[in-house]
Amino acid sequence: MDMSETSRPVVDEVDLMLANARLRDELEPYRDESVESHSLHRMPLQTENEYLASMLAWERAPALAIANWFDPPMQLPAPETVSDAALPRLLQNTVERLYGEKVVLKFTDHLSDRELYKIIYRDILPSCEKKLDIPGKFLEWRCVEDNETWLRYYASPVERRRFQEEHDIDLPPSQQPELKRNLPGN
């Protein structure tokens, strides 16, 4: 007997089929066209089961204000009450705590520390989102409120060209943001 063959875990096709049937049964109350998608039938059974499990997790996940994803809920001081000296440490701590609850901040380099803190305080923490506990999956929060900022600082040349072709507009000049944050998850 070859040891390499016995040391590899063998995924039993019958087990995959049973898991698939169980997942489909559990998804029945939430059934819509996404469960019966034709693309599911082109997936390997293992991949389909992972997809169905993530759908089930989504359906069952509670929708909570992001502040309530924490125990106790995250409460931050109002932006106008935070001194310039205290802001960088508070912001870094807040960003790390958000990352610990699987929230990744994207497109932040055009913002000052105070502007980013205000977005977290005003927009992110009160936002009601599904809290999923799926390994490797994060909620990505894009801190860009308009197309012009995204086009100016973050869009690739290909994305800029596509946007211009689709919308037939003049684009803002491409620029590098003044800041270069090293945030977790980026």
C-alpha positions in Angstrom: 0.0 0.0 0.0 1.4 3.4 -1.0 1.5 5.8 2.0 0.9 8.9 -0.1 -2.5 7.5 -1.0 -3.6 6.7 2.6 -2.4 10.1 3.9 -4.6 12.1 1.6 -8.1 12.7 2.8 -10.6 11.2 0.3 -13.8 13.1 -0.1 -16.5 10.6 -0.5 -18.9 11.5 -3.3 -21.8 10.0 -1.4 -21.0 12.3 1.6 -20.9 15.3 -0.8 -24.3 14.3 -2.3 -25.9 13.9 1.2 -24.5 17.3 2.3 -25.8 18.8 -0.9 -29.3 17.4 -0.3 -29.2 18.6 3.3 -28.1 22.1 2.3 -30.8 22.3 -0.4 -33.5 21.2 2.2 -32.3 23.8 4.6 -32.4 26.5 1.9 -36.0 25.5 0.8 -37.7 28.3 2.9 -35.5 30.9 1.2 -35.8 29.3 -2.3 -35.6 31.6 -5.3 -33.9 31.5 -8.7 -30.4 31.8 -7.2 -30.7 28.3 -5.6 -31.7 26.8 -9.0 -29.1 28.7 -11.0 -27.8 26.8 -14.0 -24.3 27.8 -13.0 -24.6 25.6 -9.9 -24.9 22.5 -12.1 -21.5 23.4 -13.8 -19.7 23.5 -10.4 -17.9 20.6 -8.8 -20.1 19.2 -6.0 -17.6 20.4 -3.3 -17.7 23.9 -4.7 -21.5 23.9 -5.0 -21.8 22.8 -1.3 -19.5 25.6 -0.2 -21.7 28.0 -2.2 -24.9 26.7 -0.8 -23.5 26.8 2.7 -22.5 30.5 2.2 -26.0 31.2 1.0 -27.5 29.5 4.0 -25.2 31.5 6.3 -26.3 34.7 4.6 -30.0 33.9 5.0 -29.6 33.0 8.6 -27.2 35.8 9.6 -28.7 38.6 11.7 -28.8 42.1 10.2 -27.3 44.4 12.9 -25.8 47.8 13.1 -22.1 47.3 12.8 -21.6 48.9 16.2 -23.6 46.0 17.7 -21.2 43.4 16.1 -19.1 44.1 19.2 -19.6 42.9 22.8 -20.2 45.4 24.3 -21.3 47.5 21.3 -18.7 49.8 19.9 -19.3 53.4 21.0 -17.0 56.1 19.9 -16.7 59.7 21.0 -18.3 62.3 18.7 -15.7 63.5 16.1 -15.8 67.1 17.3 -14.9 66.0 20.8 -11.7 64.2 19.8 -8.5 66.2 20.0 -6.0 66.2 17.1 -3.5 64.6 19.4 -5.7 61.7 20.4 -7.2 61.1 16.9 -4.5 59.0 15.3 -4.3 56.4 18.1 -8.2 56.3 18.4 -8.5 55.9 14.6 -5.9 53.1 14.5 -7.5 51.2 17.4 -11.0 51.6 15.8 -9.8 50.3 12.4 -8.1 47.3 14.0 -11.3 46.5 16.0 -13.3 46.7 12.8 -10.9 44.4 11.1 -11.2 42.0 14.1 -15.0 41.8 13.3 -14.2 41.3 9.6 -14.8 44.8 8.3 -12.1 46.0 5.9 -11.9 49.7 4.9 -11.0 50.4 1.3 -10.2 53.6 -0.6 -9.2 55.7 2.4 -6.0 57.4 1.3 -7.7 60.5 0.0 -9.2 61.2 3.4 -7.7 62.9 6.4 -7.7 61.0 9.7 -10.6 63.1 10.9 -12.6 62.6 7.7 -12.1 58.8 7.9 -13.0 58.8 11.6 -16.2 60.8 10.7 -17.1 58.2 8.1 -16.7 55.4 10.6 -18.7 57.2 13.3 -21.5 58.5 11.0 -21.8 55.9 8.2 -20.1 52.6 9.2 -21.0 52.0 12.8 -24.8 52.7 12.5 -25.1 50.8 9.2 -27.2 47.7 9.4 -25.4 44.8 7.7 -25.5 41.0 7.8 -23.0 39.6 10.2 -21.6 36.5 8.6 -19.2 34.1 10.3 -17.6 32.5 7.2 -13.8 32.0 7.4 -12.0 34.3 5.1 -15.0 36.5 4.2 -15.0 40.2 5.1 -17.4 43.1 4.7 -15.6 45.5 2.5 -16.5 49.2 3.1 -15.5 51.5 0.3 -14.9 55.0 1.7 -15.6 56.7 -1.6 -18.8 58.6 -1.9 -18.6 59.7 -5.6 -17.3 58.5 -8.9 -15.0 61.5 -9.4 -13.0 60.6 -6.3 -12.8 57.0 -7.3 -11.8 57.9 -10.8 -9.2 60.4 -9.6 -7.4 58.3 -7.0 -8.3 54.6 -7.3 -9.5 53.5 -10.7 -7.0 51.7 -12.9 -6.4 52.9 -16.4 -8.7 50.1 -17.7 -11.5 51.1 -15.3 -11.1 54.7 -16.2 -11.4 53.9 -19.9 -14.4 51.7 -19.4 -16.1 54.4 -17.3 -15.4 57.0 -19.9 -16.8 54.8 -22.7 -19.9 53.9 -20.7 -20.7 57.5 -19.6 -19.2 59.5 -22.4 -17.8 62.1 -20.0 -14.4 63.8 -19.4 -12.5 62.2 -16.6 -10.8 64.0 -13.8 -7.0 63.7 -14.0 -5.5 60.6 -12.3 -3.7 61.4 -9.1 -2.0 59.6 -6.3 -3.6 60.3 -2.9 -1.5 62.3 -0.5 -1.7 59.7 2.3 -0.7 56.1 2.1 -2.4 54.2 4.9 -1.4 50.7 5.8 -4.7 49.3 7.0 -5.4 45.7 7.9 -6.8 43.7 5.1 -5.3 45.9 2.3 
